[in-house]
């Protein structure tokens, strides 16, 4: 049954991604002289990937009646706004100095373009679904006088490679020697032109996207990736050895001690973790919040696993525009039933009374902050007139997905969890009144324990984090999903091991309040990732401006919050399994 459900989810997502990637219905085969579609996408500052604008927001040459390309949900979420470009790049037709248009730029248009050149604006286009980029101009600084000269490129050269009847590769070149000076605020007459050269190649059509993933597959980068894997594996082995040689040895001694304790009960008082057997399974405070965290964290863990499965089967190949965003939306909607079932079932195991309120809480725990963040950032994008602002139709589609898919599945999962009639399995009976927790050193308090718990898992992934950030918040392309999946598995294992070890040490000093501590320690890696976000923004990137800053920290805060919920759930589940095991192994009555 579970395997069938997994198959259905994957089939739906693969179909959705495929439809988004093949919305134009083209077979990419052409005859000599055929029109090959060229779409202009967007322009924006090179160092601010979120701050992009429509191509014709700048005074470029435009067709008489430009038409917007119909785009899939994921493409719109990605900020793509494709529109017809005026260049005519017919199949296998060379052109030399073809005039695109002649126009006179007004003072306002000159100032707008000069500001774009000063901010290193680039443009992006798609030719037969192949991406191409170029800069609008360049800024020359006079070293002697210290003045800056702004040059706007007015000629573009396209190098296109073909194999038989298919387009294989396209490159664009801008000639700094063919540029116009836009330094002064005055009207400037300009003649835009372009040229095209077609060349034959032996590269097959199936491999035409490989050039875009070469950067992440180069030997020096692969070496760093494998160094990250080895570093993470060593961490796992050290932790495994620690648990096997230290923790299990201590537990073995504890079991021997407690098994012989019945003979000398009058002479010896119970100490250590057995002493609190009547309190260790006492349900935590804030049951509803606790169960909601477990439900949402389980859903996010399922979401991550499904995304990795799709990545490993090749759905997210380079420039499958919007496929990742489509998959995230669809899978999150389809896995909401997992959150409903897990949260409600666990809430009732904790003897909660109002499961309906808990179900609503579970559904809003992650979705709520994400929605509020989106509303704020979408308002910022609208104020900037950026392509990151979602059209009204797209917002309606997302609301419909939430209303018709996410919410019903959440409710159905909650009903199934209510009817599961499972009781909490505790090997020890809980006493009526809780024991007082002894005074402990400062380093055994929550915050120091969280710092220790989050450091090791973060150290296992921090090398890979740079490449992920450079892909999401830069112009790199990440394609080595197999390595990323291995790092993810290592992250889960290390989080579970560390949380279990800290839980044992907490119980050994007779601190029975481990429920919330295991969640906080397990999820603390998300806090470390957030601190890395701050470091990356200031030290490793050139991002600037209110819009880019708000987008970066807004969405990365939501991602770190999601990691906190997911890894907190992993930490608690591992600790619960461990605690049940050790107390089941001794005689507690």
VEXVEX-168060 format. One record per residue (C-alpha): chain; x, y, z; residue in one letter; residue number from 1. Coordinates in nm, 2 decimals, padded with zeros to 4 digits. Layout:
% residues N
 unit      X      Y      Z code pos
    A      X      Y      Z    a NUM
...
This chain:
% residues 589
 unit      X      Y      Z code pos
    A  00.00  00.00  00.00    x   1
    A  00.28  00.24  00.10    x   2
    A  00.48  00.16 -00.21    x   3
    A  00.17  00.22 -00.43    x   4
    A  00.13  00.56 -00.27    x   5
    A  00.49  00.65 -00.33    x   6
    A  00.46  00.54 -00.69    x   7
    A  00.15  00.75 -00.74    x   8
    A  00.32  01.06 -00.59    x   9
    A  00.62  01.02 -00.81    x  10
    A  00.41  00.95 -01.12    x  11
    A  00.21  01.27 -01.07    x  12
    A  00.51  01.49 -01.01    x  13
    A  00.71  01.35 -01.30    x  14
    A  00.40  01.41 -01.52    x  15
    A  00.36  01.77 -01.39    x  16
    A  00.73  01.84 -01.44    x  17
    A  00.73  01.69 -01.79    x  18
    A  00.43  01.90 -01.89    x  19
    A  00.60  02.21 -01.76    x  20
    A  00.91  02.13 -01.96    x  21
    A  00.74  02.04 -02.28    x  22
    A  00.46  02.30 -02.28    x  23
    A  00.56  02.43 -02.63    x  24
    A  00.51  02.08 -02.79    x  25
    A  00.82  02.13 -03.01    x  26
    A  01.02  01.83 -03.14    x  27
    A  01.32  02.05 -03.19    x  28
    A  01.36  01.94 -03.56    x  29
    A  01.40  02.21 -03.83    x  30
    A  01.47  02.25 -04.20    x  31
    A  01.70  02.51 -04.35    x  32
    A  01.53  02.85 -04.33    x  33
    A  01.28  02.74 -04.06    x  34
    A  01.20  02.98 -03.79    x  35
    A  01.35  02.87 -03.46    x  36
    A  01.18  03.03 -03.15    x  37
    A  01.39  03.29 -02.96    x  38
    A  01.25  03.43 -02.64    x  39
    A  01.38  03.71 -02.43    x  40
    A  01.34  03.63 -02.07    x  41
    A  01.46  03.89 -01.82    x  42
    A  01.73  04.15 -01.73    x  43
    A  01.88  04.23 -01.39    x  44
    A  02.19  04.30 -01.18    x  45
    A  02.43  04.01 -01.21    x  46
    A  02.50  03.98 -00.84    x  47
    A  02.13  04.00 -00.74    x  48
    A  01.96  03.69 -00.88    x  49
    A  01.62  03.77 -00.73    x  50
    A  01.61  04.13 -00.86    x  51
    A  01.51  04.06 -01.23    x  52
    A  01.29  04.26 -01.46    x  53
    A  01.10  04.21 -01.78    x  54
    A  01.33  04.24 -02.09    x  55
    A  01.13  04.53 -02.24    x  56
    A  01.14  04.73 -01.92    x  57
    A  01.46  04.86 -02.08    x  58
    A  01.44  05.05 -02.41    x  59
    A  01.55  04.77 -02.64    x  60
    A  01.43  04.70 -02.99    x  61
    A  01.09  04.53 -02.97    x  62
    A  00.86  04.36 -03.22    x  63
    A  00.55  04.54 -03.32    x  64
    A  00.33  04.30 -03.13    x  65
    A  00.54  04.11 -02.88    x  66
    A  00.36  03.80 -02.74    x  67
    A  00.43  03.64 -02.40    x  68
    A  00.51  03.27 -02.40    x  69
    A  00.27  03.06 -02.20    x  70
    A  00.45  02.92 -01.90    x  71
    A  00.41  02.65 -01.65    x  72
    A  00.36  02.71 -01.28    x  73
    A  00.72  02.63 -01.19    x  74
    A  00.85  02.87 -01.46    x  75
    A  00.64  03.16 -01.32    x  76
    A  00.76  03.08 -00.96    x  77
    A  01.12  03.09 -01.10    x  78
    A  01.06  03.44 -01.22    x  79
    A  01.07  03.36 -01.59    x  80
    A  00.87  03.59 -01.82    x  81
    A  00.94  03.49 -02.17    x  82
    A  00.84  03.71 -02.46    x  83
    A  00.91  03.72 -02.83    x  84
    A  01.26  03.86 -02.92    x  85
    A  01.31  04.07 -03.24    x  86
    A  01.61  03.87 -03.36    x  87
    A  01.55  03.64 -03.66    x  88
    A  01.78  03.34 -03.62    x  89
    A  01.64  03.11 -03.89    x  90
    A  01.79  02.76 -03.91    x  91
    A  02.13  02.75 -04.09    x  92
    A  02.10  03.11 -04.22    x  93
    A  02.42  03.32 -04.17    x  94
    A  02.38  03.69 -04.13    x  95
    A  02.63  03.97 -04.12    x  96
    A  02.56  04.31 -03.96    x  97
    A  02.18  04.28 -03.98    x  98
    A  02.02  04.60 -03.86    x  99
    A  01.77  04.53 -03.58    x 100
    A  01.63  04.88 -03.54    x 101
    A  01.73  05.25 -03.53    x 102
    A  01.61  05.47 -03.25    x 103
    A  01.70  05.78 -03.06    x 104
    A  01.73  05.73 -02.69    x 105
    A  01.58  06.01 -02.47    x 106
    A  01.76  06.15 -02.17    x 107
    A  01.55  05.94 -01.94    x 108
    A  01.62  05.62 -02.14    x 109
    A  01.99  05.70 -02.14    x 110
    A  01.99  05.75 -01.76    x 111
    A  01.80  05.42 -01.72    x 112
    A  02.05  05.23 -01.94    x 113
    A  02.35  05.40 -01.77    x 114
    A  02.22  05.28 -01.43    x 115
    A  02.18  04.93 -01.57    x 116
    A  02.54  04.93 -01.70    x 117
    A  02.67  05.06 -01.36    x 118
    A  02.49  04.77 -01.18    x 119
    A  02.63  04.50 -01.42    x 120
    A  02.29  04.42 -01.58    x 121
    A  02.28  04.10 -01.78    x 122
    A  02.01  03.97 -02.02    x 123
    A  01.89  03.62 -02.05    x 124
    A  01.72  03.46 -02.36    x 125
    A  01.62  03.11 -02.47    x 126
    A  01.68  02.98 -02.82    x 127
    A  01.51  02.65 -02.89    x 128
    A  01.50  02.60 -02.50    x 129
    A  01.88  02.66 -02.48    x 130
    A  01.97  02.95 -02.24    x 131
    A  02.21  03.23 -02.34    x 132
    A  02.33  03.53 -02.15    x 133
    A  02.51  03.86 -02.23    x 134
    A  02.59  04.19 -02.06    x 135
    A  02.43  04.51 -02.17    x 136
    A  02.75  04.71 -02.16    x 137
    A  03.06  04.79 -01.96    x 138
    A  03.20  05.07 -01.74    x 139
    A  03.55  05.20 -01.82    x 140
    A  03.72  05.39 -01.54    x 141
    A  03.99  05.65 -01.62    x 142
    A  04.27  05.58 -01.37    x 143
    A  04.43  05.92 -01.41    x 144
    A  04.11  06.14 -01.39    x 145
    A  03.90  05.89 -01.19    x 146
    A  03.60  05.94 -01.42    x 147
    A  03.38  05.65 -01.54    x 148
    A  03.28  05.60 -01.90    x 149
    A  02.96  05.40 -01.96    x 150
    A  02.94  05.20 -02.29    x 151
    A  02.63  05.03 -02.42    x 152
    A  02.68  04.74 -02.65    x 153
    A  02.48  04.78 -02.97    x 154
    A  02.59  04.47 -03.17    x 155
    A  02.54  04.11 -03.07    x 156
    A  02.69  03.81 -03.25    x 157
    A  02.53  03.47 -03.22    x 158
    A  02.74  03.15 -03.27    x 159
    A  02.51  02.86 -03.33    x 160
    A  02.61  02.49 -03.36    x 161
    A  02.39  02.23 -03.52    x 162
    A  02.39  01.86 -03.58    x 163
    A  02.17  01.74 -03.88    x 164
    A  01.84  01.91 -03.82    x 165
    A  01.87  02.01 -03.46    x 166
    A  02.02  02.30 -03.27    x 167
    A  02.29  02.18 -03.03    x 168
    A  02.46  02.49 -02.88    x 169
    A  02.44  02.87 -02.89    x 170
    A  02.68  03.13 -02.77    x 171
    A  02.64  03.51 -02.77    x 172
    A  02.92  03.76 -02.80    x 173
    A  02.91  04.14 -02.74    x 174
    A  03.19  04.35 -02.90    x 175
    A  03.32  04.63 -02.67    x 176
    A  03.46  04.80 -02.98    x 177
    A  03.11  04.84 -03.12    x 178
    A  02.95  05.04 -02.84    x 179
    A  02.79  05.37 -02.79    x 180
    A  02.89  05.62 -02.51    x 181
    A  02.59  05.69 -02.28    x 182
    A  02.79  05.87 -02.01    x 183
    A  02.62  06.21 -02.06    x 184
    A  02.25  06.30 -02.01    x 185
    A  02.16  06.37 -02.37    x 186
    A  01.97  06.22 -02.65    x 187
    A  02.17  05.95 -02.83    x 188
    A  02.09  05.81 -03.17    x 189
    A  02.17  05.44 -03.19    x 190
    A  02.16  05.16 -03.44    x 191
    A  02.12  04.81 -03.29    x 192
    A  02.24  04.52 -03.51    x 193
    A  02.33  04.16 -03.49    x 194
    A  02.51  03.88 -03.68    x 195
    A  02.47  03.50 -03.69    x 196
    A  02.72  03.22 -03.78    x 197
    A  02.61  02.86 -03.81    x 198
    A  02.86  02.58 -03.75    x 199
    A  02.83  02.20 -03.77    x 200
    A  02.91  01.98 -03.47    x 201
    A  02.92  01.61 -03.39    x 202
    A  02.76  01.65 -03.04    x 203
    A  02.43  01.45 -03.03    x 204
    A  02.11  01.62 -02.94    x 205
    A  02.07  01.42 -02.62    x 206
    A  02.40  01.56 -02.48    x 207
    A  02.34  01.93 -02.57    x 208
    A  02.26  02.02 -02.21    x 209
    A  02.58  01.87 -02.07    x 210
    A  02.79  02.18 -02.12    x 211
    A  02.57  02.36 -01.86    x 212
    A  02.66  02.10 -01.59    x 213
    A  03.03  02.08 -01.67    x 214
    A  03.13  02.34 -01.41    x 215
    A  03.01  02.12 -01.12    x 216
    A  03.15  01.81 -01.27    x 217
    A  03.51  01.94 -01.33    x 218
    A  03.78  01.74 -01.16    x 219
    A  03.87  02.01 -00.91    x 220
    A  03.51  02.05 -00.80    x 221
    A  03.45  01.67 -00.79    x 222
    A  03.76  01.65 -00.57    x 223
    A  03.61  01.90 -00.33    x 224
    A  03.27  01.72 -00.33    x 225
    A  03.44  01.38 -00.25    x 226
    A  03.64  01.55  00.02    x 227
    A  03.31  01.66  00.17    x 228
    A  03.18  01.31  00.15    x 229
    A  03.49  01.16  00.31    x 230
    A  03.48  01.43  00.58    x 231
    A  03.12  01.34  00.65    x 232
    A  03.18  00.97  00.65    x 233
    A  03.47  01.01  00.90    x 234
    A  03.23  01.20  01.12    x 235
    A  02.97  00.92  01.10    x 236
    A  03.23  00.66  01.17    x 237
    A  03.37  00.85  01.47    x 238
    A  03.02  00.89  01.61    x 239
    A  02.93  00.52  01.54    x 240
    A  03.25  00.42  01.72    x 241
    A  03.18  00.65  02.00    x 242
    A  02.83  00.50  02.05    x 243
    A  02.96  00.14  02.01    x 244
    A  03.26  00.16  02.24    x 245
    A  03.15  00.42  02.50    x 246
    A  02.78  00.45  02.52    x 247
    A  02.70  00.08  02.47    x 248
    A  02.97 -00.02  02.72    x 249
    A  02.82  00.21  02.97    x 250
    A  02.47  00.08  02.90    x 251
    A  02.60 -00.28  02.94    x 252
    A  02.74 -00.19  03.28    x 253
    A  02.42 -00.02  03.37    x 254
    A  02.22 -00.33  03.27    x 255
    A  02.44 -00.56  03.48    x 256
    A  02.42 -00.32  03.77    x 257
    A  02.04 -00.29  03.76    x 258
    A  01.99 -00.66  03.71    x 259
    A  02.17 -00.74  04.04    x 260
    A  02.02 -00.45  04.23    x 261
    A  01.72 -00.65  04.35    x 262
    A  01.94 -00.84  04.60    x 263
    A  02.06 -00.52  04.77    x 264
    A  01.76 -00.28  04.74    x 265
    A  01.77 -00.21  05.11    x 266
    A  02.14 -00.13  05.12    x 267
    A  02.16  00.07  04.79    x 268
    A  01.95  00.36  04.65    x 269
    A  01.88  00.37  04.28    x 270
    A  02.09  00.62  04.09    x 271
    A  02.12  00.72  03.72    x 272
    A  01.87  00.68  03.44    x 273
    A  01.68  00.39  03.61    x 274
    A  01.60  00.61  03.90    x 275
    A  01.37  00.83  03.68    x 276
    A  01.19  00.54  03.51    x 277
    A  00.86  00.67  03.65    x 278
    A  00.91  01.01  03.49    x 279
    A  01.09  00.95  03.16    x 280
    A  00.76  00.87  02.97    x 281
    A  00.57  01.16  03.13    x 282
    A  00.41  01.35  02.84    x 283
    A  00.57  01.69  02.75    x 284
    A  00.41  02.02  02.80    x 285
    A  00.24  02.20  02.51    x 286
    A  00.12  01.87  02.36    x 287
    A -00.05  02.03  02.06    x 288
    A  00.26  02.22  01.95    x 289
    A  00.48  01.92  02.01    x 290
    A  00.26  01.69  01.80    x 291
    A  00.23  01.96  01.53    x 292
    A  00.61  01.98  01.51    x 293
    A  00.64  01.60  01.47    x 294
    A  00.36  01.60  01.20    x 295
    A  00.51  01.89  01.00    x 296
    A  00.86  01.76  01.04    x 297
    A  00.76  01.41  00.91    x 298
    A  00.60  01.57  00.61    x 299
    A  00.91  01.78  00.53    x 300
    A  01.12  01.47  00.56    x 301
    A  00.90  01.29  00.31    x 302
    A  00.91  01.59  00.08    x 303
    A  01.29  01.59  00.09    x 304
    A  01.31  01.22  00.01    x 305
    A  01.07  01.25 -00.28    x 306
    A  01.26  01.55 -00.42    x 307
    A  01.58  01.35 -00.41    x 308
    A  01.42  01.05 -00.58    x 309
    A  01.31  01.28 -00.87    x 310
    A  01.66  01.43 -00.89    x 311
    A  01.83  01.09 -00.90    x 312
    A  01.60  00.98 -01.19    x 313
    A  01.70  01.29 -01.39    x 314
    A  01.39  01.51 -01.37    x 315
    A  01.58  01.82 -01.27    x 316
    A  01.83  01.82 -01.56    x 317
    A  01.99  02.16 -01.63    x 318
    A  01.75  02.43 -01.74    x 319
    A  01.44  02.21 -01.71    x 320
    A  01.28  02.54 -01.63    x 321
    A  01.06  02.54 -01.32    x 322
    A  01.07  02.16 -01.27    x 323
    A  01.20  02.19 -00.91    x 324
    A  00.94  02.45 -00.81    x 325
    A  00.66  02.25 -00.97    x 326
    A  00.78  01.94 -00.78    x 327
    A  00.80  02.13 -00.45    x 328
    A  00.45  02.26 -00.48    x 329
    A  00.29  01.94 -00.60    x 330
    A  00.48  01.71 -00.35    x 331
    A  00.41  01.94 -00.06    x 332
    A  00.04  01.93 -00.14    x 333
    A  00.03  01.55 -00.19    x 334
    A  00.22  01.48  00.13    x 335
    A  00.00  01.69  00.36    x 336
    A -00.19  01.38  00.45    x 337
    A  00.13  01.25  00.62    x 338
    A  00.14  01.56  00.84    x 339
    A -00.23  01.52  00.92    x 340
    A -00.20  01.15  01.01    x 341
    A  00.13  01.17  01.21    x 342
    A  00.03  01.49  01.40    x 343
    A -00.32  01.37  01.49    x 344
    A -00.22  01.02  01.58    x 345
    A  00.07  01.13  01.80    x 346
    A -00.14  01.40  01.96    x 347
    A -00.40  01.14  02.06    x 348
    A -00.13  00.91  02.19    x 349
    A -00.03  01.20  02.42    x 350
    A -00.39  01.20  02.54    x 351
    A -00.48  01.53  02.37    x 352
    A -00.84  01.63  02.37    x 353
    A -00.90  01.87  02.08    x 354
    A -00.76  01.69  01.78    x 355
    A -00.93  01.92  01.53    x 356
    A -00.75  02.23  01.67    x 357
    A -00.43  02.03  01.66    x 358
    A -00.49  01.94  01.30    x 359
    A -00.53  02.30  01.20    x 360
    A -00.22  02.39  01.40    x 361
    A -00.02  02.12  01.22    x 362
    A -00.14  02.24  00.88    x 363
    A -00.04  02.60  00.96    x 364
    A  00.29  02.54  01.15    x 365
    A  00.51  02.56  00.84    x 366
    A  00.26  02.68  00.58    x 367
    A  00.16  02.99  00.79    x 368
    A  00.51  03.15  00.83    x 369
    A  00.59  03.06  00.47    x 370
    A  00.26  03.23  00.35    x 371
    A  00.33  03.55  00.55    x 372
    A  00.69  03.56  00.42    x 373
    A  00.56  03.52  00.07    x 374
    A  00.30  03.80  00.11    x 375
    A  00.57  04.04  00.23    x 376
    A  00.82  03.95 -00.04    x 377
    A  00.57  03.95 -00.31    x 378
    A  00.47  04.31 -00.20    x 379
    A  00.83  04.41 -00.22    x 380
    A  00.86  04.26 -00.57    x 381
    A  00.55  04.44 -00.68    x 382
    A  00.69  04.77 -00.55    x 383
    A  01.01  04.70 -00.75    x 384
    A  00.81  04.59 -01.06    x 385
    A  01.03  04.28 -01.06    x 386
    A  00.95  03.95 -01.23    x 387
    A  00.96  03.78 -00.89    x 388
    A  00.61  03.93 -00.83    x 389
    A  00.36  03.65 -00.90    x 390
    A  00.07  03.73 -01.14    x 391
    A -00.28  03.72 -00.99    x 392
    A -00.36  03.41 -01.19    x 393
    A -00.06  03.22 -01.04    x 394
    A -00.16  03.32 -00.69    x 395
    A -00.52  03.19 -00.76    x 396
    A -00.37  02.86 -00.88    x 397
    A -00.16  02.81 -00.57    x 398
    A -00.47  02.90 -00.35    x 399
    A -00.67  02.64 -00.54    x 400
    A -00.40  02.38 -00.49    x 401
    A -00.41  02.45 -00.12    x 402
    A -00.79  02.45 -00.10    x 403
    A -00.86  02.15 -00.32    x 404
    A -00.55  01.92 -00.26    x 405
    A -00.35  02.02  00.05    x 406
    A -00.64  02.09  00.29    x 407
    A -00.85  01.78  00.20    x 408
    A -00.56  01.55  00.22    x 409
    A -00.46  01.71  00.56    x 410
    A -00.81  01.64  00.69    x 411
    A -00.82  01.29  00.55    x 412
    A -00.49  01.22  00.72    x 413
    A -00.62  01.36  01.04    x 414
    A -00.93  01.14  01.03    x 415
    A -00.71  00.84  00.96    x 416
    A -00.49  00.93  01.25    x 417
    A -00.79  00.97  01.48    x 418
    A -00.92  00.63  01.38    x 419
    A -00.59  00.45  01.41    x 420
    A -00.66  00.39  01.79    x 421
    A -00.29  00.35  01.87    x 422
    A -00.18  00.40  02.23    x 423
    A  00.16  00.53  02.34    x 424
    A  00.39  00.24  02.40    x 425
    A  00.57  00.29  02.73    x 426
    A  00.76  00.01  02.89    x 427
    A  00.75  00.18  03.23    x 428
    A  00.45  00.31  03.43    x 429
    A  00.45  00.68  03.49    x 430
    A  00.42  00.80  03.85    x 431
    A  00.15  01.05  03.95    x 432
    A  00.38  01.33  04.07    x 433
    A  00.71  01.42  03.88    x 434
    A  01.04  01.40  04.05    x 435
    A  01.24  01.72  04.10    x 436
    A  01.52  01.76  03.85    x 437
    A  01.86  01.81  04.04    x 438
    A  02.06  02.12  03.99    x 439
    A  02.29  02.07  03.69    x 440
    A  02.60  02.26  03.56    x 441
    A  02.54  02.53  03.30    x 442
    A  02.68  02.33  03.02    x 443
    A  02.40  02.08  03.06    x 444
    A  02.13  02.34  03.00    x 445
    A  01.93  02.36  02.68    x 446
    A  02.13  02.62  02.48    x 447
    A  02.48  02.47  02.53    x 448
    A  02.34  02.13  02.45    x 449
    A  02.18  02.26  02.13    x 450
    A  02.52  02.42  02.03    x 451
    A  02.69  02.08  02.07    x 452
    A  02.42  01.89  01.89    x 453
    A  02.41  02.12  01.59    x 454
    A  02.78  02.16  01.54    x 455
    A  02.86  01.80  01.43    x 456
    A  02.58  01.76  01.17    x 457
    A  02.66  02.11  01.03    x 458
    A  03.03  02.02  01.00    x 459
    A  02.93  01.72  00.79    x 460
    A  02.74  01.94  00.53    x 461
    A  02.90  02.28  00.54    x 462
    A  03.13  02.22  00.24    x 463
    A  02.83  02.12  00.02    x 464
    A  02.63  02.41  00.14    x 465
    A  02.85  02.66 -00.05    x 466
    A  02.78  02.49 -00.39    x 467
    A  02.41  02.48 -00.31    x 468
    A  02.40  02.85 -00.22    x 469
    A  02.61  02.93 -00.53    x 470
    A  02.34  02.75 -00.73    x 471
    A  02.03  02.90 -00.57    x 472
    A  02.16  03.25 -00.51    x 473
    A  02.41  03.27 -00.80    x 474
    A  02.46  03.16 -01.15    x 475
    A  02.62  02.82 -01.09    x 476
    A  02.44  02.50 -01.18    x 477
    A  02.42  02.21 -00.94    x 478
    A  02.38  01.87 -01.10    x 479
    A  02.56  01.61 -00.88    x 480
    A  02.25  01.51 -00.69    x 481
    A  02.39  01.16 -00.60    x 482
    A  02.66  01.33 -00.39    x 483
    A  02.40  01.56 -00.24    x 484
    A  02.18  01.27 -00.15    x 485
    A  02.47  01.09  00.03    x 486
    A  02.53  01.41  00.23    x 487
    A  02.16  01.43  00.32    x 488
    A  02.16  01.07  00.45    x 489
    A  02.48  01.14  00.65    x 490
    A  02.31  01.45  00.79    x 491
    A  02.01  01.24  00.91    x 492
    A  02.24  00.97  01.06    x 493
    A  02.46  01.22  01.24    x 494
    A  02.16  01.41  01.38    x 495
    A  02.01  01.09  01.51    x 496
    A  02.34  00.97  01.67    x 497
    A  02.42  01.30  01.84    x 498
    A  02.07  01.35  01.97    x 499
    A  02.06  00.99  02.11    x 500
    A  02.40  01.04  02.29    x 501
    A  02.29  01.37  02.44    x 502
    A  01.96  01.22  02.55    x 503
    A  02.15  00.94  02.73    x 504
    A  02.38  01.19  02.91    x 505
    A  02.07  01.39  03.01    x 506
    A  01.89  01.08  03.16    x 507
    A  02.21  00.97  03.33    x 508
    A  02.21  01.28  03.54    x 509
    A  01.84  01.22  03.63    x 510
    A  01.70  01.49  03.40    x 511
    A  01.38  01.34  03.27    x 512
    A  01.27  01.64  03.07    x 513
    A  01.41  01.50  02.74    x 514
    A  01.12  01.53  02.50    x 515
    A  01.15  01.89  02.41    x 516
    A  01.53  01.88  02.45    x 517
    A  01.56  01.61  02.18    x 518
    A  01.36  01.82  01.93    x 519
    A  01.56  02.13  02.00    x 520
    A  01.89  01.95  01.99    x 521
    A  01.80  01.77  01.67    x 522
    A  01.67  02.08  01.50    x 523
    A  01.96  02.30  01.61    x 524
    A  02.14  02.23  01.28    x 525
    A  01.88  02.46  01.12    x 526
    A  02.01  02.75  01.34    x 527
    A  02.37  02.68  01.23    x 528
    A  02.26  02.69  00.87    x 529
    A  02.10  03.03  00.93    x 530
    A  02.42  03.16  01.08    x 531
    A  02.59  03.03  00.76    x 532
    A  02.34  03.23  00.56    x 533
    A  02.46  03.55  00.73    x 534
    A  02.82  03.46  00.67    x 535
    A  02.75  03.37  00.30    x 536
    A  02.57  03.70  00.24    x 537
    A  02.84  03.92  00.38    x 538
    A  03.15  03.73  00.29    x 539
    A  03.09  03.50 -00.01    x 540
    A  02.84  03.70 -00.22    x 541
    A  02.81  04.05 -00.37    x 542
    A  02.43  04.07 -00.32    x 543
    A  02.30  04.41 -00.22    x 544
    A  01.99  04.62 -00.20    x 545
    A  01.67  04.59  00.00    x 546
    A  01.49  04.36 -00.24    x 547
    A  01.77  04.11 -00.27    x 548
    A  01.84  04.12  00.10    x 549
    A  01.48  04.06  00.20    x 550
    A  01.44  03.78 -00.05    x 551
    A  01.76  03.61  00.06    x 552
    A  01.69  03.63  00.43    x 553
    A  01.32  03.58  00.40    x 554
    A  01.32  03.26  00.21    x 555
    A  01.64  03.12  00.38    x 556
    A  01.48  03.18  00.72    x 557
    A  01.18  02.96  00.60    x 558
    A  01.43  02.70  00.47    x 559
    A  01.62  02.69  00.80    x 560
    A  01.29  02.67  00.99    x 561
    A  01.19  02.38  00.77    x 562
    A  01.53  02.21  00.85    x 563
    A  01.46  02.27  01.22    x 564
    A  01.13  02.10  01.21    x 565
    A  01.25  01.81  00.99    x 566
    A  01.58  01.74  01.19    x 567
    A  01.40  01.80  01.52    x 568
    A  01.16  01.52  01.43    x 569
    A  01.45  01.30  01.34    x 570
    A  01.62  01.37  01.67    x 571
    A  01.30  01.30  01.87    x 572
    A  01.22  00.98  01.68    x 573
    A  01.57  00.84  01.73    x 574
    A  01.57  00.94  02.10    x 575
    A  01.22  00.78  02.16    x 576
    A  01.34  00.46  02.00    x 577
    A  01.65  00.46  02.22    x 578
    A  01.47  00.54  02.54    x 579
    A  01.21  00.27  02.48    x 580
    A  01.49  00.02  02.41    x 581
    A  01.69  00.09  02.73    x 582
    A  01.39  00.09  02.96    x 583
    A  01.25 -00.22  02.81    x 584
    A  01.58 -00.40  02.88    x 585
    A  01.56 -00.36  03.26    x 586
    A  01.31 -00.44  03.53    x 587
    A  01.15 -00.11  03.63    x 588
    A  00.89 -00.24  03.88    x 589
